Amino acid sequence: MRSVRHAVGALALVAALGGGLAACGPEEDTAKGDSGGSSAAAKPSQAAKGDDKDGAHGGEGDCGKPPKLPAGIKMIQVGLHRDISVIEAMDAKPKCTPNDWIYHGEGEPKGYKLPADVKAELATGSGQYKKVTREELSMHLDACLANDYSRVKAPFSCYGNIYEITLNDKGDTVKTMRERWSV
């Protein structure tokens, strides 16, 4: 039953994002010169020019070069949260969209231990975070994975289950976990 909810939620998210992305940007290119940043209003024809099919653009195209994470930081997309002490997540890779780079989980999920003393932060807006306990993080993960937004109370929201993490030396236990804010 949970798989059906995830599939329906994913379809709803794709439909919502697709409608929002189609409405972005001017109808004609009026920008002159080099802005030095990424273009939030790329023309559809620019995004489709000879780049690779997965949207990564290989460092070329509208987004520029893919972002590089600081040493020791790993980006993941949580896909399963069975109990409070374990998460399963895929490595999240940057993908170029008409609005900029976003992270998306790829590959096989891997299990990570979530210890009681994990240093966790949830996004409260652009560049703003609030420290939470493992229990609060667990409730947030459950609600967002189930697409049950009525259980996500302000100032929090769900942002695609993307998190920046640091791991122990063995690479199996999460030391820090920070939700990645996105629009």
C-alpha positions as CSV (number, residue, x, y, z in Angstrom):
1,M,0.0,0.0,0.0
2,R,2.9,2.4,0.8
3,S,4.3,1.8,-2.7
4,V,1.1,2.9,-4.3
5,R,1.1,6.0,-2.2
6,H,4.7,6.8,-3.1
7,A,3.9,6.2,-6.8
8,V,0.8,8.5,-6.7
9,G,2.8,11.1,-4.7
10,A,5.6,11.0,-7.2
11,L,3.2,11.4,-10.1
12,A,1.5,14.3,-8.4
13,L,4.9,15.9,-7.7
14,V,6.0,15.5,-11.4
15,A,2.7,17.0,-12.6
16,A,3.0,19.9,-10.2
17,L,6.7,20.5,-11.1
18,G,5.9,20.1,-14.8
19,G,3.2,22.7,-14.7
20,G,5.3,25.1,-12.7
21,L,8.3,24.7,-15.0
22,A,6.3,25.2,-18.1
23,A,5.2,28.5,-16.8
24,C,8.7,29.8,-16.0
25,G,10.7,32.2,-18.1
26,P,10.0,34.8,-20.8
27,E,8.6,33.8,-24.1
28,E,11.5,35.4,-25.9
29,D,15.1,35.9,-24.9
30,T,15.7,39.5,-23.9
31,A,18.8,39.0,-21.7
32,K,22.0,40.6,-23.1
33,G,25.5,39.7,-22.1
34,D,26.8,37.3,-19.5
35,S,25.2,37.4,-16.1
36,G,27.9,35.3,-14.4
37,G,25.2,33.2,-12.7
38,S,22.8,30.5,-13.6
39,S,19.7,31.5,-15.6
40,A,16.4,31.0,-13.8
41,A,14.5,31.7,-17.0
42,A,16.1,29.5,-19.7
43,K,14.4,29.1,-23.0
44,P,13.2,25.5,-23.7
45,S,15.3,25.4,-26.9
46,Q,18.5,26.2,-24.9
47,A,17.9,23.3,-22.4
48,A,17.4,20.8,-25.2
49,K,20.5,21.6,-27.3
50,G,22.7,18.5,-27.7
51,D,23.2,17.9,-24.0
52,D,23.0,14.5,-22.4
53,K,19.6,13.0,-22.0
54,D,19.6,12.8,-18.2
55,G,19.7,16.6,-17.8
56,A,23.1,16.7,-16.2
57,H,24.5,18.7,-19.2
58,G,28.0,17.5,-18.4
59,G,28.9,21.0,-17.1
60,E,27.7,22.7,-20.3
61,G,24.4,24.4,-21.0
62,D,22.2,26.7,-18.9
63,C,23.3,25.7,-15.5
64,G,27.0,26.0,-15.8
65,K,29.2,23.5,-14.0
66,P,27.6,21.1,-11.5
67,P,28.0,22.1,-7.9
68,K,30.8,20.4,-5.9
69,L,30.2,19.4,-2.3
70,P,32.8,20.2,0.4
71,A,35.0,17.3,1.4
72,G,33.3,14.9,3.8
73,I,29.7,16.0,2.8
74,K,27.5,13.5,1.0
75,M,24.2,14.3,-0.6
76,I,21.4,11.6,-0.3
77,Q,17.8,11.1,-1.1
78,V,16.1,9.2,1.7
79,G,13.8,6.6,0.2
80,L,12.8,4.4,3.2
81,H,12.7,4.9,7.0
82,R,11.6,1.6,8.7
83,D,12.5,2.6,12.3
84,I,14.0,5.4,14.2
85,S,17.6,4.1,14.0
86,V,17.9,3.3,10.3
87,I,17.4,5.0,6.9
88,E,17.8,3.8,3.4
89,A,19.0,6.3,0.9
90,M,20.3,6.7,-2.6
91,D,23.3,8.9,-3.5
92,A,21.8,12.2,-4.8
93,K,23.5,13.7,-7.9
94,P,23.0,17.2,-9.3
95,K,20.6,17.5,-12.3
96,C,20.2,20.7,-14.4
97,T,16.7,22.0,-14.6
98,P,15.3,25.2,-16.2
99,N,15.5,26.8,-12.8
100,D,19.0,25.7,-11.7
101,W,20.7,22.6,-10.3
102,I,18.6,20.2,-8.1
103,Y,19.7,16.9,-6.5
104,H,18.0,13.6,-7.3
105,G,18.6,10.1,-5.9
106,E,20.3,7.5,-8.3
107,G,21.4,3.9,-8.0
108,E,20.7,1.3,-5.4
109,P,19.7,2.4,-1.9
110,K,22.1,1.9,1.0
111,G,21.3,1.5,4.6
112,Y,22.7,4.0,7.2
113,K,22.5,3.9,11.0
114,L,20.9,6.9,12.6
115,P,22.3,7.1,16.1
116,A,20.5,8.8,19.1
117,D,23.1,11.5,19.1
118,V,22.9,12.5,15.4
119,K,23.2,16.2,14.9
120,A,20.1,16.9,12.8
121,E,18.8,20.1,11.2
122,L,15.6,20.7,9.3
123,A,15.1,23.5,6.8
124,T,12.9,26.4,7.7
125,G,13.5,28.4,4.6
126,S,16.3,29.5,2.3
127,G,19.6,29.1,4.3
128,Q,17.7,28.7,7.6
129,Y,17.7,25.6,9.7
130,K,16.5,24.4,13.1
131,K,18.2,21.8,15.2
132,V,16.0,18.8,15.9
133,T,16.3,15.6,17.9
134,R,16.5,12.2,16.2
135,E,12.8,11.6,17.2
136,E,11.7,14.9,15.6
137,L,13.8,14.0,12.5
138,S,12.2,10.6,12.4
139,M,8.7,12.0,12.5
140,H,9.6,14.4,9.8
141,L,11.0,11.7,7.5
142,D,8.0,9.5,8.0
143,A,5.5,12.3,7.2
144,C,7.4,13.5,4.1
145,L,8.0,10.0,2.8
146,A,4.3,9.2,3.2
147,N,3.3,12.6,1.5
148,D,1.3,13.3,4.7
149,Y,1.9,17.0,4.8
150,S,-0.8,17.5,7.5
151,R,1.8,15.9,9.9
152,V,4.5,18.4,9.0
153,K,4.1,21.4,11.2
154,A,5.4,25.0,10.6
155,P,8.1,26.1,10.3
156,F,9.0,22.9,8.5
157,S,8.0,21.6,5.0
158,C,9.0,18.7,2.8
159,Y,11.7,19.3,0.1
160,G,12.1,16.1,-1.8
161,N,13.8,14.1,1.0
162,I,17.2,15.4,0.0
163,Y,19.8,15.7,2.9
164,E,23.4,16.6,3.3
165,I,25.1,14.1,5.6
166,T,28.5,13.3,7.1
167,L,29.4,9.8,8.0
168,N,31.6,8.0,10.5
169,D,34.9,6.5,9.4
170,K,33.3,3.2,8.4
171,G,30.7,5.1,6.2
172,D,27.7,3.3,7.8
173,T,26.6,5.7,10.5
174,V,25.2,9.3,10.0
175,K,27.0,11.9,12.2
176,T,25.2,15.0,10.9
177,M,22.1,15.3,8.7
178,R,20.8,18.6,7.3
179,E,17.7,18.8,5.1
180,R,18.4,20.5,1.8
181,W,16.0,23.4,1.2
182,S,14.6,23.9,-2.3
183,V,11.7,25.6,-4.0
